[in-house]
Amino acid sequence: MIQFIAPPMFFSNKHIQTILPTLLPAKIAAGNSVSQKFSIITSDGATLIVDSHIQKESAEQKDDLLLVHGLEGSSDSFYILRLANDALARNWNVHCMNLRGCGESFPYNPLPYHAGLWQDVLEVCRHVKTGQRLFLVGFSLGGNLVLKMAAELGSDMQEYATGVVSISGAIDTAAAAKWLDQNPIYQKYLLWYLMQSYRKRCSMLPSMFQDLLSHHPTSVWDFDDQITARLYGFHDAQDYYTHASSAPILHQIRVPTLLVYAEDDPMVPYGPYQNQLALFEKSEDLHLIVMKHGGHVGFMGPGFGQFYTHEMLWQFVERKSVIPWEIRTC
C-alpha cells in the first residue's frame, strides 16, 4: 500500500527539517524503567554495545522496540533518544544498539560497520527480546539495514521480529552516494564525520588503516571506494553498494513493513522509491508513506516536540495494520 501525506503546516523547508532536529537535545527519562548496558559478541568477533531500557513492572508482558541508528550515529543520537523516550512512556521495552565501531562500541572493533552488514542487527535481535512482540526501527543507513535483514531472511524473519519500520532508509546506497554530489553541504558534513572515525582508527591500528588512502577522499563514494570496500573485500564502491542495498530484494520481505520517506530528502533520493511503486502497490507486507516535506530523518510536526514518524509508528505497531491512516495533524 502507498500513502501520500500532505505537508506539515510549519517547518516545511528541507534544511530546517533535516538540521533542526539534530540540534534539539533529547534524553531518556527513566520513569518506570530500568536501564541496562550489555555487550554482544558477533560470530566474527565484533563487539556490539546495546543500551536497553526495560519496564520495571511486567516487562515480559510488554512489547520490545529495537532502534538502529544511521551513518556515524549511535545510541545517543537525538532521534534515537526521542523515540526511545516516547516508547518508554507507552510502556514498551526499548533497546538502542550501537553498530560496530559506533558510540561506545568504537574501541572494541577495528573494522567499522557498513550499509549491508545486517547480520549485526540479527545478532542483537537474538539477545534483546524481553516481552511479547519485537519491532525493528531503522533510520537512514539503519533503515536499509533492517530492510536488508528482513529481505534476506524472508519468512524466517518472523522468528525474530513482528515487523519492521524504515525511516528515510537509503534503500539504494549507490544512488544515495551520487545524490550527495548534488547536496555538497551534506556531502562535506558526512565526509567530515567519516574521516574523523578513520583518523581515530589510524591511531588505534596504523598498520591496518594508514595505507588505505591514495588521496584524501572528495566524496562519500570516494571514501567507500578507498576504505569501506577494501576493508570488506569488495572490488570497489559500486560492488559494495550493489551488495549492500535492500531495494533489489524488497520483494522478499514477509513481515509487516513500513517505509517512511520525504520527497525533499537532501541525503536520500526519491528515485529508488519511485522504482518500487508497483511493488508497494501489490505487496501485502510493504507499506510506503511519502511526505512532501520532512527532510532527512526530520518529519517535524506543527507542535513543539511533535514528529510525524512517531505517530505513524504507533499506528503501525499498535493497530498491527496501516489501514486506515489517521494523521490528523497534517
C-alpha positions in Angstrom: 0.0 0.0 0.0 1.2 3.5 -0.8 0.0 6.5 1.2 0.9 10.1 0.3 0.6 12.6 3.3 0.1 16.3 2.9 3.0 18.6 4.1 3.1 19.9 7.6 1.9 23.5 8.4 5.3 24.7 9.6 9.0 24.0 9.1 8.5 22.8 5.5 12.0 23.8 4.4 14.0 20.6 3.9 17.1 22.0 5.5 15.3 23.1 8.6 13.6 19.7 8.8 17.0 17.9 8.5 19.2 20.1 10.6 17.0 21.4 13.4 16.1 18.0 14.9 19.8 17.3 15.3 20.2 20.4 17.4 17.2 19.8 19.7 18.6 17.9 22.8 16.9 14.8 24.0 17.3 12.4 26.8 15.6 9.3 28.2 13.6 9.8 31.4 13.9 6.6 33.3 10.5 6.8 34.9 9.3 3.2 35.5 12.1 1.6 33.5 15.5 0.1 34.4 18.5 0.9 32.2 20.9 -1.9 31.3 24.0 -1.8 29.2 25.4 -5.1 27.7 27.7 -6.3 25.0 27.1 -8.9 22.3 30.0 -10.7 20.6 29.2 -11.5 17.0 30.2 -14.7 15.1 33.2 -12.8 13.6 34.4 -11.4 16.9 32.9 -7.9 16.8 31.5 -6.3 20.0 28.1 -4.6 19.9 27.1 -2.4 22.8 23.4 -2.2 23.4 21.6 0.3 25.7 18.3 -1.3 27.0 15.6 0.3 29.0 13.2 -2.3 30.5 9.9 -1.7 32.2 10.1 -2.3 35.9 6.7 -4.0 36.1 5.7 -7.0 34.0 8.4 -6.4 31.4 7.7 -9.8 29.9 4.2 -8.7 29.1 5.3 -5.6 27.2 6.4 -5.3 23.6 10.0 -4.5 22.5 11.4 -1.9 20.2 14.9 -2.2 18.7 16.3 1.1 17.4 19.1 1.1 14.7 20.9 4.5 14.1 22.2 5.9 10.8 25.6 6.8 9.4 28.0 7.8 12.2 25.2 7.8 14.7 24.9 6.0 18.0 22.5 5.0 20.7 22.9 8.6 21.9 21.7 10.2 18.7 18.9 12.6 19.5 16.4 11.0 17.1 17.1 7.7 18.9 16.6 9.2 22.3 13.4 10.9 21.4 11.7 7.8 20.1 13.1 5.7 22.9 11.6 8.1 25.5 8.3 8.1 23.7 8.2 4.3 23.6 9.0 4.1 27.3 6.2 6.4 28.1 3.9 4.0 26.2 5.2 1.1 28.4 7.4 -0.5 25.8 10.8 -2.1 26.4 13.4 -0.3 24.3 16.8 -1.4 23.0 19.2 1.1 21.3 22.1 -0.6 19.6 25.4 0.8 18.6 26.6 -0.6 15.3 30.2 -1.9 15.3 32.6 1.0 15.6 29.9 3.5 16.7 29.3 5.1 20.0 30.6 3.0 22.9 31.4 0.1 20.6 34.1 2.0 18.9 37.1 0.9 21.0 36.2 -2.8 20.7 36.1 -3.0 16.9 38.9 -2.5 14.5 36.6 -2.8 11.5 33.7 -0.3 11.1 30.1 -1.0 10.2 28.8 -0.9 6.6 25.5 -0.4 5.0 24.8 -4.1 4.3 26.0 -5.7 7.5 22.6 -6.7 8.6 23.9 -9.8 10.4 24.9 -7.4 13.3 21.2 -6.4 13.7 20.3 -10.1 13.7 22.8 -10.8 16.5 21.1 -8.2 18.6 17.6 -9.5 17.9 18.6 -12.9 19.2 19.5 -11.3 22.6 17.2 -8.4 23.3 13.6 -9.7 23.2 12.2 -9.3 26.6 8.4 -9.3 26.2 5.8 -10.2 23.6 6.4 -8.7 20.1 9.6 -7.2 18.8 9.7 -4.4 16.1 12.8 -3.1 14.4 13.1 0.6 13.6 16.0 1.8 11.4 17.0 5.3 10.5 18.7 6.2 7.2 21.6 3.7 6.8 19.9 1.8 9.7 16.7 1.8 7.7 18.4 0.0 4.9 19.9 -2.5 7.4 16.6 -3.6 8.9 15.1 -3.9 5.4 18.1 -5.8 4.1 17.8 -8.2 7.1 14.0 -8.7 6.6 14.5 -9.4 2.9 17.5 -11.7 3.3 15.7 -13.8 5.9 12.3 -13.8 4.1 9.8 -15.9 6.1 12.4 -16.7 8.6 12.3 -13.1 9.8 9.1 -13.9 11.6 11.2 -15.9 14.1 13.0 -12.8 15.2 10.6 -9.8 14.7 7.0 -9.0 14.3 7.5 -6.1 12.0 10.0 -3.5 10.6 10.0 0.3 10.2 12.4 2.2 8.0 12.6 5.9 8.3 14.5 7.8 5.4 16.1 4.5 4.6 18.9 4.6 2.0 17.5 1.6 0.1 19.8 2.2 -2.9 23.2 3.1 -1.4 24.8 3.9 -4.8 22.0 6.4 -5.7 22.3 7.9 -2.2 26.0 8.4 -2.6 25.5 10.1 -6.0 22.7 12.2 -4.6 25.1 13.8 -2.2 27.0 15.2 -5.2 24.0 17.5 -5.7 23.9 18.4 -2.0 27.5 19.4 -1.2 26.8 20.7 2.3 25.6 17.3 3.4 28.4 15.6 1.5 31.0 17.6 3.4 29.2 17.0 6.7 29.1 13.2 6.3 32.6 13.0 4.9 34.0 15.0 7.9 32.5 12.5 10.3 33.7 9.6 8.3 37.2 11.0 8.2 37.2 11.7 11.9 36.4 8.0 12.6 39.0 6.9 10.1 41.7 9.0 11.8 40.9 7.5 15.1 41.3 4.1 13.7 44.6 5.0 12.2 45.8 5.9 15.7 44.5 2.6 17.1 45.7 0.3 14.3 48.1 2.2 12.0 49.2 -1.0 10.2 45.6 -1.7 9.1 44.4 1.7 8.1 47.2 4.2 7.3 48.0 2.8 3.8 44.4 2.6 2.6 44.1 6.1 1.2 45.9 7.0 -2.0 44.5 10.6 -1.8 42.1 12.5 0.5 38.5 11.4 -0.3 36.5 14.1 -2.0 33.1 12.4 -1.5 31.4 9.7 0.4 31.6 7.5 -2.7 35.4 8.1 -2.9 35.7 7.3 0.8 33.8 4.0 0.4 35.8 3.2 -2.7 39.1 3.6 -0.9 38.2 2.4 2.6 34.9 0.6 3.2 35.1 -1.6 0.0 38.7 -2.5 0.6 38.2 -3.4 4.3 35.4 -5.8 3.5 36.8 -7.3 0.3 34.5 -5.7 -2.3 36.0 -4.8 -5.7 35.1 -1.2 -5.4 32.4 1.2 -4.1 30.0 0.2 -6.8 30.4 -3.5 -5.9 29.9 -2.7 -2.2 26.8 -0.6 -2.9 25.3 -3.4 -5.1 25.7 -6.0 -2.3 24.6 -3.6 0.5 21.4 -2.2 -1.0 18.0 -3.5 0.1 16.0 -2.2 -2.9 16.6 -5.1 -5.3 15.3 -7.7 -2.7 12.5 -5.8 -1.0 10.0 -8.2 -2.7 11.4 -11.0 -0.4 10.1 -9.4 2.8 7.5 -11.4 4.6 6.7 -9.4 7.7 4.7 -6.2 8.0 7.0 -3.4 7.0 6.5 0.4 7.0 8.7 2.7 4.9 8.5 6.4 5.6 10.2 8.9 3.2 10.1 12.6 2.4 10.3 13.8 -1.2 12.6 16.7 -0.3 15.2 14.5 1.5 18.6 16.0 0.7 20.5 12.9 1.6 18.5 10.0 0.1 16.9 10.4 -3.4 13.3 9.6 -4.2 14.1 7.7 -7.4 14.7 4.3 -5.8 11.3 4.5 -4.1 9.6 5.5 -7.3 11.2 2.5 -9.0 9.5 0.3 -6.4 6.0 1.8 -6.5 4.5 -1.2 -8.4 5.8 -3.5 -5.7 4.4 -1.3 -2.9 1.0 -1.3 -4.7 0.6 -5.1 -4.8 2.5 -6.2 -1.7 0.6 -7.2 1.4 3.6 -6.6 3.6 5.2 -3.4 2.3 3.6 -0.1 3.1 5.1 3.2 1.9 4.3 6.6 3.3 5.6 9.6 1.3 5.5 13.1 2.7 6.0 16.1 0.6 8.2 17.7 3.2 10.2 16.1 6.0 13.9 16.4 5.1 16.2 13.5 6.2 15.0 11.8 9.4 13.2 15.1 10.3 9.4 14.9 9.9 8.7 17.6 12.4 5.1 18.3 13.0 3.4 21.7 13.7 3.5 21.2 17.5 6.7 21.6 19.5 8.4 18.3 20.0 5.9 16.6 17.6 7.2 14.2 15.0 5.0 12.7 12.3 7.1 9.5 12.3 6.2 8.8 15.9 2.5 8.9 15.2 2.9 6.8 12.1 5.0 4.2 14.0 2.5 3.9 16.8 -0.4 3.5 14.5 1.5 0.8 12.7 2.6 -1.3 15.7 -0.4 -0.8 17.9 -3.1 -1.5 15.3 -0.9 -4.2 13.7 -2.1 -2.6 10.5 -1.6 0.5 8.5 -5.2 0.8 7.4 -6.8 3.3 7.9 -4.3 6.1 8.5 -5.5 9.0 10.6 -2.7 11.6 10.5 -4.9 14.3 11.7 -2.2 16.9 12.3 -1.2 17.2 8.6 
